[in-house]
Amino acid sequence: RIVTNRVLVPVKTACKTFRTPSNQNSNSELFITAGNPYGTSQETMTHPKIESAITRVDAFISKYPTLFQYDHLKKLEEQTGYSKVYFFLLFALTTVSGLFFLGGAKLVSDLVSFVYPAYASFKAIDSGAPGDDIQWLTYWVVFAFVSIIESCMSFIVSWVPFYFFLKLAFFVWLYHPSFLGAGLVYNEVLRPLILPYIKSFSAPPPQKKMM
């Protein structure tokens, strides 16, 4: 029989009856807790993919300890026993929800496309590494081009469903280290389109031949 909430339930309804090895010939039975036949302690198992995602997010926020207040998140983790990533995601969700309530999807997309790139650009200027400068200069060129197109063709905002969500995803794709789409857009679209005009403007005027 199984003891659950002080009610004796026939063991056939849940699991088999176990007898202790020393009393196999007696009628003594080993009582186990219903719902946890392996003991009273329970261990929370996390899916490997979830653990991998938590590890990646933790590594990301640890790169920017000042921006994401990593030390405070670590203290919360030590006090509660929950991963600091959960608190970071909760804070991010609360912030995005507040911004969405104040300014809608446009404000959220504008901040995502400007705040982090501006922060990374300041770091790139002070780092002295030319690769970072090129990446963020390329991003700002694409950013300016998209902003001009959006201002001139404002009707697309109402025509395209979920425009600002698509815009947010597009700008994240432009600057995310895994994609760096700004370089692709610049090399495949903007450079072939604009470079011929730049060369024509910068070329010296032809000189007339003297008779």
C-alpha positions as CSV (number, residue, x, y, z in Angstrom):
1,R,0.0,0.0,0.0
2,I,1.0,3.6,-0.6
3,V,0.7,6.3,2.0
4,T,-0.5,9.6,0.4
5,N,-2.0,12.4,2.4
6,R,-2.7,9.9,5.2
7,V,-4.9,7.8,3.0
8,L,-4.0,4.2,2.3
9,V,-4.3,3.4,-1.4
10,P,-3.9,-0.2,-2.8
11,V,-0.5,-0.5,-4.3
12,K,-1.9,-2.0,-7.5
13,T,-3.2,1.3,-8.6
14,A,0.2,3.0,-8.6
15,C,3.1,0.6,-8.4
16,K,4.2,-2.7,-7.3
17,T,4.6,-3.8,-3.6
18,F,8.3,-3.9,-2.4
19,R,9.4,-6.1,0.4
20,T,12.6,-5.6,2.3
21,P,15.3,-8.2,1.6
22,S,15.6,-9.2,5.2
23,N,11.9,-9.8,5.6
24,Q,11.0,-11.5,2.4
25,N,9.1,-14.2,4.3
26,S,7.2,-11.8,6.5
27,N,4.3,-9.5,5.7
28,S,6.3,-6.3,6.2
29,E,6.0,-3.9,3.3
30,L,8.1,-0.9,2.2
31,F,6.0,2.2,2.0
32,I,6.9,4.7,-0.6
33,T,5.7,8.2,-1.4
34,A,3.1,8.4,-4.2
35,G,4.4,10.4,-7.2
36,N,8.0,9.9,-6.2
37,P,8.8,6.2,-5.9
38,Y,12.5,6.8,-5.6
39,G,12.5,8.8,-2.4
40,T,11.4,12.0,-0.9
41,S,14.0,14.3,-2.6
42,Q,13.1,15.5,-6.0
43,E,15.6,16.9,-8.5
44,T,14.6,19.4,-11.2
45,M,15.8,18.4,-14.6
46,T,16.4,20.9,-17.4
47,H,16.3,20.2,-21.0
48,P,19.8,20.3,-22.6
49,K,18.7,22.8,-25.2
50,I,17.3,25.1,-22.5
51,E,20.6,24.8,-20.5
52,S,22.5,25.6,-23.7
53,A,20.4,28.7,-24.3
54,I,20.8,29.8,-20.7
55,T,24.6,29.4,-21.0
56,R,24.7,31.5,-24.2
57,V,22.6,34.3,-22.6
58,D,24.7,34.2,-19.5
59,A,27.9,34.5,-21.6
60,F,26.4,37.4,-23.5
61,I,25.4,39.5,-20.5
62,S,28.7,38.8,-18.9
63,K,30.4,40.6,-21.8
64,Y,28.6,43.8,-20.8
65,P,28.6,43.8,-17.0
66,T,27.9,47.5,-16.6
67,L,25.1,47.7,-19.1
68,F,23.2,44.7,-17.8
69,Q,24.2,45.1,-14.1
70,Y,25.8,41.7,-14.0
71,D,26.9,41.9,-10.4
72,H,23.4,42.6,-9.2
73,L,22.0,39.7,-11.2
74,K,24.6,37.5,-9.7
75,K,23.6,38.5,-6.1
76,L,20.0,37.7,-7.0
77,E,21.0,34.3,-8.2
78,E,22.9,33.6,-4.9
79,Q,20.0,34.8,-2.8
80,T,17.2,33.0,-4.6
81,G,18.9,30.0,-6.2
82,Y,17.5,30.8,-9.6
83,S,19.7,31.5,-12.6
84,K,20.6,35.2,-13.2
85,V,19.4,34.7,-16.8
86,Y,15.8,34.4,-15.6
87,F,16.0,37.8,-13.8
88,F,17.6,39.3,-16.9
89,L,14.8,38.1,-19.1
90,L,12.2,39.2,-16.7
91,F,13.8,42.7,-16.5
92,A,14.0,42.8,-20.3
93,L,10.4,41.7,-20.8
94,T,9.2,44.3,-18.3
95,T,11.2,47.1,-19.9
96,V,10.1,46.2,-23.4
97,S,6.4,46.0,-22.3
98,G,6.7,49.4,-20.6
99,L,8.2,50.9,-23.7
100,F,5.6,49.3,-25.9
101,F,2.9,50.7,-23.7
102,L,4.4,54.2,-23.9
103,G,5.3,54.5,-27.5
104,G,4.2,51.4,-29.3
105,A,6.2,49.2,-31.6
106,K,7.8,52.2,-33.3
107,L,9.5,53.3,-30.1
108,V,10.8,49.8,-29.4
109,S,12.1,49.3,-32.9
110,D,13.8,52.7,-32.9
111,L,15.5,52.1,-29.6
112,V,16.7,48.6,-30.6
113,S,18.1,50.0,-33.9
114,F,19.9,52.9,-32.2
115,V,20.8,52.3,-28.5
116,Y,22.9,49.2,-28.7
117,P,24.7,50.2,-32.0
118,A,25.5,53.6,-30.5
119,Y,26.9,52.0,-27.4
120,A,29.0,49.5,-29.5
121,S,30.2,52.3,-31.7
122,F,31.5,54.3,-28.7
123,K,33.4,51.2,-27.6
124,A,34.7,50.6,-31.2
125,I,36.1,54.2,-31.3
126,D,38.1,53.6,-28.1
127,S,39.2,50.1,-28.9
128,G,41.5,51.0,-31.7
129,A,40.7,47.9,-33.7
130,P,39.9,48.9,-37.3
131,G,37.6,46.0,-37.9
132,D,35.0,47.2,-35.4
133,D,35.1,50.7,-36.9
134,I,34.4,49.4,-40.4
135,Q,31.5,47.2,-39.1
136,W,29.7,50.0,-37.3
137,L,30.4,52.6,-40.0
138,T,28.8,50.2,-42.5
139,Y,25.8,49.7,-40.1
140,W,25.3,53.5,-39.8
141,V,25.4,53.9,-43.6
142,V,22.6,51.3,-43.9
143,F,20.7,52.8,-41.0
144,A,20.8,56.2,-42.7
145,F,19.7,54.8,-46.0
146,V,16.7,52.9,-44.4
147,S,15.7,55.9,-42.4
148,I,15.6,58.1,-45.5
149,I,13.6,55.5,-47.4
150,E,11.2,55.2,-44.5
151,S,10.7,59.0,-44.3
152,C,10.1,59.3,-48.1
153,M,7.8,56.3,-48.3
154,S,5.9,56.6,-45.1
155,F,2.9,54.9,-46.6
156,I,4.6,51.5,-46.3
157,V,4.2,51.7,-42.5
158,S,0.4,51.3,-42.9
159,W,0.6,48.9,-45.9
160,V,3.0,46.3,-44.6
161,P,1.6,44.2,-41.7
162,F,3.7,44.1,-38.5
163,Y,6.1,46.6,-40.2
164,F,7.8,47.7,-37.0
165,F,8.4,44.1,-35.8
166,L,9.9,43.3,-39.2
167,K,12.0,46.4,-38.9
168,L,13.2,45.4,-35.5
169,A,14.2,41.9,-36.7
170,F,15.9,43.5,-39.7
171,F,18.1,45.8,-37.7
172,V,19.1,43.1,-35.3
173,W,20.1,41.0,-38.3
174,L,22.2,43.9,-39.5
175,Y,24.4,44.2,-36.4
176,H,24.2,40.8,-34.6
177,P,27.7,39.2,-34.6
178,S,26.3,35.9,-35.9
179,F,25.0,37.6,-39.1
180,L,26.5,41.0,-39.6
181,G,24.0,41.7,-42.3
182,A,25.0,45.4,-42.7
183,G,28.1,44.3,-44.6
184,L,26.0,42.2,-46.9
185,V,23.5,45.0,-47.6
186,Y,26.3,47.5,-48.2
187,N,28.3,45.3,-50.6
188,E,25.4,43.9,-52.5
189,V,23.0,46.8,-52.7
190,L,24.4,50.2,-51.6
191,R,27.9,50.1,-52.9
192,P,27.0,49.2,-56.5
193,L,24.2,51.7,-56.4
194,I,26.0,54.7,-54.9
195,L,29.7,54.2,-55.7
196,P,29.5,55.2,-59.4
197,Y,28.0,58.6,-58.5
198,I,30.7,59.1,-55.8
199,K,33.4,58.5,-58.4
200,S,31.8,60.8,-60.9
201,F,31.5,63.6,-58.3
202,S,35.1,63.2,-57.1
203,A,36.7,62.8,-60.5
204,P,38.5,66.0,-61.7
205,P,36.9,67.8,-64.6
206,P,38.4,67.1,-68.1
207,Q,40.8,69.7,-69.3
208,K,40.4,71.3,-72.7
209,K,43.2,70.9,-75.1
210,M,45.1,74.0,-76.0
211,M,45.3,74.8,-79.7
